[in-house]
Amino acid sequence: MQGLLERFLVYLETSRNASPHTVKNYGNDIGQFLDYCKAQGVNSPEQIDRSLLRGYLAELDDAGYVKASIARRVAELRSFGEFLVQEGALERNTFRTVSAPRIPKRLPQYLTVAEIETLLQALDTSTPLGLRDRAIIEVLYAAGLRVSELVDLDVAGVDLTQSQVRVIGKGGKERIALLGRQAMWALRAYLRQGRPELLGRQPTDALFLNHRGGRLTTRGVALVLSRTGKRAGIQTPVSPHVLRHSFATHLWDGGADLRVVQELLGHANLATTQIYTHVSQSRAREVYMRAHPRATTSNSFSNSAASDLP
């Protein structure tokens, strides 16, 4: 079955335009399942049944895997099963005989506008790396980019005239991301003073560079944001996705149409974007409970008085 997995990973990369990170995760997770199969004496796809799958999921649960991680593995195995059916290795997708655990919906974390300002003020823009980091935060927040989209940006994809960048999103889909005035100022400063200092002897098209002059990685961006957030004293752990959530939440709070937010985020499904309406509703409740003079007042009505209400 290992050979089928290798073919599946090639299929993900070539036909589904999956990122190297996604391919690696699929390989590790499905490989773990194949190891379990081998330990159970199962050596071919035809031998996989519901009982085996339930046993595997139970083992993950016993090992302390969280529900979200188990659900991800179920989704990956179902995709693998579809491929096996497509290749004629299975008549039907056996992996659909088990259900993924229900994951309680969690509202995404985001920063307030004031926290965004505090984050930016914690940067030292007198250095090339400081100029780069300022541009990274401004672009992530202004355009709501995924971190993979940010690190894949090339200098040629930046349109300073139109204040926009061309990004390649999930599934290889191209979209135009808009930049505000502050982001454009930070990007121009980085391109003029920061990037030339970071550029090494080897020329590169990459927009954001590391200290060695190569393309900055997703891990590098995550470290920059985490360290800057701690330096700024922000309690919420700062990550690229937190800035993306902040972008969407602030747009929605500012009156943007949900369809516009969906397009700017590059979401294929509107249901994915609707989470931000819940974020705003939750925030509205918090503000109401804190600000309204009668929201937290102890109940002064007696039972008899309350019963007189219409």
WODA-V945799 format. One record per residue. N is the residue number from 0. RES is the residue in three letters. SS is DSSP state (hx for helix, st for strand, lp for the rest). PHI is phi in whole degrees, 0 to 359 (* if undefined). PSI is psi as a letter, one per 40 degrees, with the letter a starting at -180 (999 if undefined). Layout:
{{N & RES & SS & PHI & PSI} {N & RES & SS & PHI & PSI}}
This chain:
{{0 & MET & lp & * & e} {1 & GLN & hx & 299 & d} {2 & GLY & hx & 296 & d} {3 & LEU & hx & 294 & d} {4 & LEU & hx & 296 & d} {5 & GLU & hx & 300 & d} {6 & ARG & hx & 294 & d} {7 & PHE & hx & 295 & d} {8 & LEU & hx & 294 & d} {9 & VAL & hx & 295 & d} {10 & TYR & hx & 299 & d} {11 & LEU & hx & 300 & d} {12 & GLU & hx & 287 & d} {13 & THR & hx & 270 & d} {14 & SER & lp & 262 & d} {15 & ARG & lp & 254 & e} {16 & ASN & lp & 54 & f} {17 & ALA & lp & 289 & i} {18 & SER & lp & 288 & i} {19 & PRO & hx & 304 & d} {20 & HIS & hx & 297 & d} {21 & THR & hx & 295 & d} {22 & VAL & hx & 300 & d} {23 & LYS & hx & 297 & d} {24 & ASN & hx & 297 & d} {25 & TYR & hx & 300 & d} {26 & GLY & hx & 297 & d} {27 & ASN & hx & 293 & d} {28 & ASP & hx & 290 & d} {29 & ILE & hx & 289 & d} {30 & GLY & hx & 299 & d} {31 & GLN & hx & 297 & d} {32 & PHE & hx & 294 & d} {33 & LEU & hx & 295 & d} {34 & ASP & hx & 297 & d} {35 & TYR & hx & 296 & d} {36 & CYS & hx & 302 & d} {37 & LYS & hx & 299 & d} {38 & ALA & hx & 293 & d} {39 & GLN & lp & 266 & e} {40 & GLY & lp & 79 & e} {41 & VAL & lp & 261 & h} {42 & ASN & lp & 237 & e} {43 & SER & lp & 215 & i} {44 & PRO & hx & 302 & d} {45 & GLU & hx & 296 & d} {46 & GLN & hx & 276 & e} {47 & ILE & lp & 283 & h} {48 & ASP & lp & 226 & i} {49 & ARG & hx & 298 & d} {50 & SER & hx & 298 & d} {51 & LEU & hx & 297 & d} {52 & LEU & hx & 295 & d} {53 & ARG & hx & 296 & d} {54 & GLY & hx & 295 & d} {55 & TYR & hx & 294 & d} {56 & LEU & hx & 295 & d} {57 & ALA & hx & 295 & d} {58 & GLU & hx & 294 & d} {59 & LEU & hx & 298 & d} {60 & ASP & hx & 297 & d} {61 & ASP & hx & 297 & d} {62 & ALA & lp & 282 & e} {63 & GLY & lp & 95 & e} {64 & TYR & lp & 293 & h} {65 & VAL & lp & 286 & i} {66 & LYS & hx & 300 & d} {67 & ALA & hx & 297 & d} {68 & SER & hx & 292 & d} {69 & ILE & hx & 294 & d} {70 & ALA & hx & 298 & d} {71 & ARG & hx & 297 & d} {72 & ARG & hx & 295 & d} {73 & VAL & hx & 299 & d} {74 & ALA & hx & 297 & d} {75 & GLU & hx & 294 & d} {76 & LEU & hx & 294 & d} {77 & ARG & hx & 295 & d} {78 & SER & hx & 296 & d} {79 & PHE & hx & 298 & d} {80 & GLY & hx & 297 & d} {81 & GLU & hx & 299 & d} {82 & PHE & hx & 294 & d} {83 & LEU & hx & 296 & d} {84 & VAL & hx & 295 & d} {85 & GLN & hx & 300 & d} {86 & GLU & lp & 275 & e} {87 & GLY & lp & 83 & e} {88 & ALA & lp & 279 & d} {89 & LEU & lp & 225 & i} {90 & GLU & lp & 280 & d} {91 & ARG & lp & 219 & i} {92 & ASN & lp & 281 & g} {93 & THR & hx & 299 & d} {94 & PHE & hx & 291 & e} {95 & ARG & hx & 274 & e} {96 & THR & hx & 278 & e} {97 & VAL & lp & 241 & i} {98 & SER & lp & 257 & i} {99 & ALA & lp & 282 & i} {100 & PRO & lp & 295 & i} {101 & ARG & lp & 288 & h} {102 & ILE & lp & 254 & h} {103 & PRO & lp & 298 & h} {104 & LYS & lp & 289 & h} {105 & ARG & lp & 247 & h} {106 & LEU & lp & 290 & h} {107 & PRO & lp & 294 & i} {108 & GLN & lp & 282 & i} {109 & TYR & lp & 209 & i} {110 & LEU & lp & 261 & i} {111 & THR & lp & 284 & i} {112 & VAL & hx & 299 & d} {113 & ALA & hx & 296 & d} {114 & GLU & hx & 292 & d} {115 & ILE & hx & 300 & d} {116 & GLU & hx & 297 & d} {117 & THR & hx & 298 & d} {118 & LEU & hx & 299 & d} {119 & LEU & hx & 291 & d} {120 & GLN & hx & 289 & e} {121 & ALA & lp & 279 & e} {122 & LEU & lp & 270 & i} {123 & ASP & lp & 260 & g} {124 & THR & lp & 274 & e} {125 & SER & lp & 273 & e} {126 & THR & lp & 243 & i} {127 & PRO & hx & 302 & d} {128 & LEU & hx & 292 & d} {129 & GLY & hx & 295 & d} {130 & LEU & hx & 296 & d} {131 & ARG & hx & 297 & d} {132 & ASP & hx & 295 & d} {133 & ARG & hx & 297 & d} {134 & ALA & hx & 296 & d} {135 & ILE & hx & 299 & d} {136 & ILE & hx & 295 & d} {137 & GLU & hx & 299 & d} {138 & VAL & hx & 290 & d} {139 & LEU & hx & 300 & d} {140 & TYR & hx & 284 & d} {141 & ALA & hx & 287 & d} {142 & ALA & hx & 250 & e} {143 & GLY & lp & 66 & f} {144 & LEU & lp & 285 & i} {145 & ARG & lp & 287 & i} {146 & VAL & hx & 297 & d} {147 & SER & hx & 295 & d} {148 & GLU & hx & 291 & d} {149 & LEU & hx & 295 & d} {150 & VAL & hx & 289 & d} {151 & ASP & lp & 276 & e} {152 & LEU & lp & 295 & h} {153 & ASP & st & 252 & i} {154 & VAL & hx & 302 & d} {155 & ALA & hx & 294 & e} {156 & GLY & hx & 277 & e} {157 & VAL & st & 265 & h} {158 & ASP & st & 249 & g} {159 & LEU & lp & 291 & d} {160 & THR & lp & 289 & d} {161 & GLN & lp & 267 & e} {162 & SER & lp & 56 & f} {163 & GLN & st & 204 & i} {164 & VAL & st & 230 & i} {165 & ARG & st & 260 & h} {166 & VAL & st & 240 & i} {167 & ILE & st & 252 & h} {168 & GLY & lp & 268 & a} {169 & LYS & hx & 297 & i} {170 & GLY & hx & 71 & e} {171 & GLY & hx & 74 & e} {172 & LYS & lp & 281 & h} {173 & GLU & st & 267 & h} {174 & ARG & st & 213 & i} {175 & ILE & st & 259 & h} {176 & ALA & st & 254 & h} {177 & LEU & st & 269 & i} {178 & LEU & lp & 236 & h} {179 & GLY & lp & 276 & a} {180 & ARG & hx & 297 & d} {181 & GLN & hx & 295 & d} {182 & ALA & hx & 295 & d} {183 & MET & hx & 293 & d} {184 & TRP & hx & 298 & d} {185 & ALA & hx & 294 & d} {186 & LEU & hx & 291 & d} {187 & ARG & hx & 296 & d} {188 & ALA & hx & 296 & d} {189 & TYR & hx & 293 & d} {190 & LEU & hx & 292 & d} {191 & ARG & hx & 277 & d} {192 & GLN & hx & 242 & d} {193 & GLY & hx & 273 & d} {194 & ARG & hx & 298 & d} {195 & PRO & hx & 302 & d} {196 & GLU & hx & 286 & d} {197 & LEU & hx & 275 & d} {198 & LEU & lp & 298 & h} {199 & GLY & lp & 274 & a} {200 & ARG & lp & 288 & d} {201 & GLN & lp & 275 & h} {202 & PRO & lp & 294 & i} {203 & THR & lp & 214 & i} {204 & ASP & lp & 275 & e} {205 & ALA & st & 301 & h} {206 & LEU & lp & 285 & d} {207 & PHE & lp & 259 & h} {208 & LEU & st & 248 & i} {209 & ASN & lp & 273 & a} {210 & HIS & lp & 290 & e} {211 & ARG & lp & 264 & e} {212 & GLY & lp & 92 & e} {213 & GLY & lp & 264 & i} {214 & ARG & st & 294 & h} {215 & LEU & lp & 292 & i} {216 & THR & lp & 264 & i} {217 & THR & hx & 298 & d} {218 & ARG & hx & 295 & d} {219 & GLY & hx & 298 & d} {220 & VAL & hx & 295 & d} {221 & ALA & hx & 300 & d} {222 & LEU & hx & 294 & d} {223 & VAL & hx & 302 & d} {224 & LEU & hx & 291 & d} {225 & SER & hx & 299 & d} {226 & ARG & hx & 294 & d} {227 & THR & hx & 293 & d} {228 & GLY & hx & 298 & d} {229 & LYS & hx & 294 & d} {230 & ARG & hx & 296 & d} {231 & ALA & hx & 280 & e} {232 & GLY & lp & 77 & f} {233 & ILE & lp & 277 & h} {234 & GLN & lp & 289 & d} {235 & THR & lp & 290 & h} {236 & PRO & lp & 301 & h} {237 & VAL & lp & 270 & h} {238 & SER & lp & 219 & i} {239 & PRO & hx & 303 & d} {240 & HIS & hx & 288 & d} {241 & VAL & hx & 295 & d} {242 & LEU & hx & 292 & d} {243 & ARG & hx & 296 & d} {244 & HIS & hx & 296 & d} {245 & SER & hx & 297 & d} {246 & PHE & hx & 306 & d} {247 & ALA & hx & 292 & d} {248 & THR & hx & 296 & d} {249 & HIS & hx & 290 & d} {250 & LEU & hx & 297 & d} {251 & TRP & hx & 296 & d} {252 & ASP & hx & 298 & d} {253 & GLY & lp & 278 & e} {254 & GLY & lp & 102 & e} {255 & ALA & lp & 292 & i} {256 & ASP & lp & 293 & i} {257 & LEU & hx & 299 & d} {258 & ARG & hx & 295 & d} {259 & VAL & hx & 292 & d} {260 & VAL & hx & 299 & d} {261 & GLN & hx & 302 & d} {262 & GLU & hx & 295 & d} {263 & LEU & hx & 292 & d} {264 & LEU & hx & 281 & d} {265 & GLY & lp & 79 & f} {266 & HIS & lp & 283 & h} {267 & ALA & lp & 284 & d} {268 & ASN & lp & 240 & h} {269 & LEU & hx & 296 & d} {270 & ALA & hx & 300 & d} {271 & THR & hx & 294 & d} {272 & THR & hx & 284 & d} {273 & GLN & lp & 295 & e} {274 & ILE & hx & 302 & d} {275 & TYR & hx & 286 & d} {276 & THR & hx & 290 & d} {277 & HIS & hx & 290 & d} {278 & VAL & hx & 300 & d} {279 & SER & hx & 293 & d} {280 & GLN & hx & 297 & d} {281 & SER & hx & 296 & d} {282 & ARG & hx & 294 & d} {283 & ALA & hx & 298 & d} {284 & ARG & hx & 295 & d} {285 & GLU & hx & 299 & d} {286 & VAL & hx & 297 & d} {287 & TYR & hx & 298 & d} {288 & MET & hx & 296 & d} {289 & ARG & hx & 276 & d} {290 & ALA & hx & 257 & d} {291 & HIS & lp & 285 & h} {292 & PRO & lp & 297 & d} {293 & ARG & lp & 255 & e} {294 & ALA & lp & 288 & d} {295 & THR & lp & 244 & e} {296 & THR & lp & 291 & h} {297 & SER & lp & 298 & i} {298 & ASN & lp & 292 & h} {299 & SER & lp & 266 & e} {300 & PHE & lp & 283 & h} {301 & SER & lp & 280 & i} {302 & ASN & hx & 301 & d} {303 & SER & hx & 291 & d} {304 & ALA & hx & 292 & d} {305 & ALA & hx & 297 & d} {306 & SER & hx & 288 & e} {307 & ASP & lp & 279 & e} {308 & LEU & lp & 291 & i} {309 & PRO & lp & 289 & 999}}
